[in-house]
Amino acid sequence: MVGKTKTFAASGALAIFVLVVAGAQHASPPRWGGEEWLSWSAEVRSVFVDAYLAGYTSGKSAACMAADDLFELDKVIHDPKDAVVARCKRHAKSYSKTSDYYAKVITEFYQKYPKYRNIPYAYLMFLMTDDWYKTADEIYQAALEGKIRTTF
């Protein structure tokens, strides 16, 4: 009886191991890259971009407010545009396009250039500030020229 119990337990453990390994091989696409992005619906992509932009804007505002609290405390400001917080926000990177625009560029980049699907979509968002890259083709060209990071 003990031998049958051990055999049954070992068989059960082996079955669980096989299921876990097989499940891992058919799991969702690798996180943070093009395969995952392309597996999402347009709505989910847009939600990601909205959340990214909201987080970026919140972080930028918090950083500029902190700078305002730290610098030029004794300086009298006559024009609000000369305040540290205002100057900080003017010089910080910005995103002026719609969420759909950024989502479409990322989707196009991953579709046209599958070699670069390892590049995280958050990094692609980082690259698309108003003063950097605007299109999938511009990002691709920068990757070819070694101007952006392509290994993660």
C-alpha positions in Angstrom: 0.0 0.0 0.0 2.8 2.4 0.9 4.5 1.7 -2.5 1.3 2.4 -4.4 0.8 5.7 -2.4 4.4 6.8 -3.2 3.9 5.9 -6.9 0.6 7.8 -7.0 2.1 10.8 -5.3 5.1 10.8 -7.7 2.8 10.5 -10.7 0.7 13.4 -9.4 3.8 15.5 -8.9 5.0 14.7 -12.4 1.6 15.6 -13.8 1.6 18.9 -12.0 5.1 19.6 -13.3 4.1 18.8 -16.9 1.1 21.1 -16.6 3.1 24.0 -15.2 5.8 23.7 -17.8 3.2 23.3 -20.7 1.3 26.3 -19.3 4.4 28.4 -19.1 5.1 27.7 -22.8 1.6 28.8 -23.7 1.5 31.8 -21.4 0.8 35.3 -22.3 3.4 37.2 -24.4 6.6 38.6 -22.8 5.8 41.6 -20.6 6.4 45.2 -21.6 7.2 44.6 -25.3 5.7 44.5 -28.7 4.1 41.1 -28.5 2.2 42.1 -25.4 1.2 45.5 -27.0 0.0 43.9 -30.2 -2.1 41.3 -28.2 -4.1 44.2 -26.6 -7.2 45.8 -28.1 -7.0 49.4 -29.3 -9.0 50.4 -26.1 -6.5 48.8 -23.8 -3.6 50.5 -25.6 -5.3 53.8 -25.3 -5.8 53.2 -21.5 -2.1 52.5 -21.1 -1.2 55.7 -23.0 -3.7 57.8 -20.9 -2.3 56.4 -17.7 1.3 57.0 -18.9 0.5 60.6 -19.8 -1.4 61.2 -16.5 1.5 59.8 -14.5 4.0 61.8 -16.5 2.1 65.1 -16.0 1.6 64.4 -12.3 5.3 63.6 -11.8 6.4 66.7 -13.8 4.1 68.9 -11.7 5.3 67.4 -8.5 8.9 67.9 -9.5 8.4 71.5 -10.5 6.5 72.2 -7.3 9.4 70.7 -5.3 11.9 72.8 -7.3 9.8 75.9 -6.4 10.0 75.0 -2.7 13.8 74.5 -2.9 15.1 77.3 -5.0 15.0 81.1 -5.0 13.0 81.2 -1.7 14.0 84.8 -1.0 13.5 86.1 -4.5 10.5 88.4 -5.0 8.5 87.4 -8.1 6.5 90.1 -9.8 5.4 88.1 -12.8 4.1 84.5 -12.3 5.8 83.3 -15.5 9.1 84.0 -13.8 8.4 81.7 -10.8 10.6 78.6 -10.6 7.6 76.3 -11.0 6.5 78.1 -14.3 10.1 78.1 -15.7 10.4 74.4 -14.8 7.2 73.4 -16.5 8.2 75.4 -19.7 11.5 73.5 -19.9 10.3 70.0 -19.0 9.5 67.7 -21.8 5.9 67.6 -23.0 3.4 65.5 -24.9 1.0 67.5 -26.9 -0.6 64.8 -29.1 -3.7 62.7 -28.3 -3.5 59.3 -26.6 -4.7 57.7 -29.9 -1.8 59.3 -31.8 0.8 57.8 -29.5 -1.0 54.4 -29.4 -1.0 54.3 -33.2 2.7 55.2 -33.5 3.6 52.4 -31.1 1.4 49.9 -32.9 2.8 50.9 -36.3 6.4 50.6 -35.0 5.8 47.1 -33.7 4.0 46.0 -36.8 6.5 47.5 -39.3 9.6 46.6 -37.4 9.2 43.2 -35.6 12.9 43.0 -35.0 12.4 45.7 -32.3 9.5 44.2 -30.5 11.8 43.7 -27.5 11.8 47.5 -26.9 9.3 48.2 -24.1 6.3 50.3 -25.0 7.0 52.6 -22.0 10.4 53.4 -23.5 8.7 54.2 -26.8 6.5 56.6 -25.0 9.5 58.2 -23.4 11.0 58.7 -26.9 7.9 60.5 -28.2 8.1 63.8 -26.3 7.5 66.8 -28.5 11.2 67.5 -29.0 12.1 63.9 -30.0 10.6 61.4 -32.3 7.2 61.7 -33.8 6.7 58.7 -36.1 7.4 55.0 -36.1 9.8 55.5 -39.0 11.8 58.2 -37.0 12.1 55.8 -34.0 13.2 53.0 -36.4 15.9 55.2 -38.0 17.1 56.2 -34.5 17.4 52.5 -33.6 19.4 51.8 -36.8 21.7 54.6 -36.1 22.3 53.6 -32.5 20.7 56.8 -31.1 18.3 54.9 -28.9 18.6 51.9 -26.7 17.5 48.6 -28.4 18.5 46.0 -25.9 16.7 45.5 -22.6 
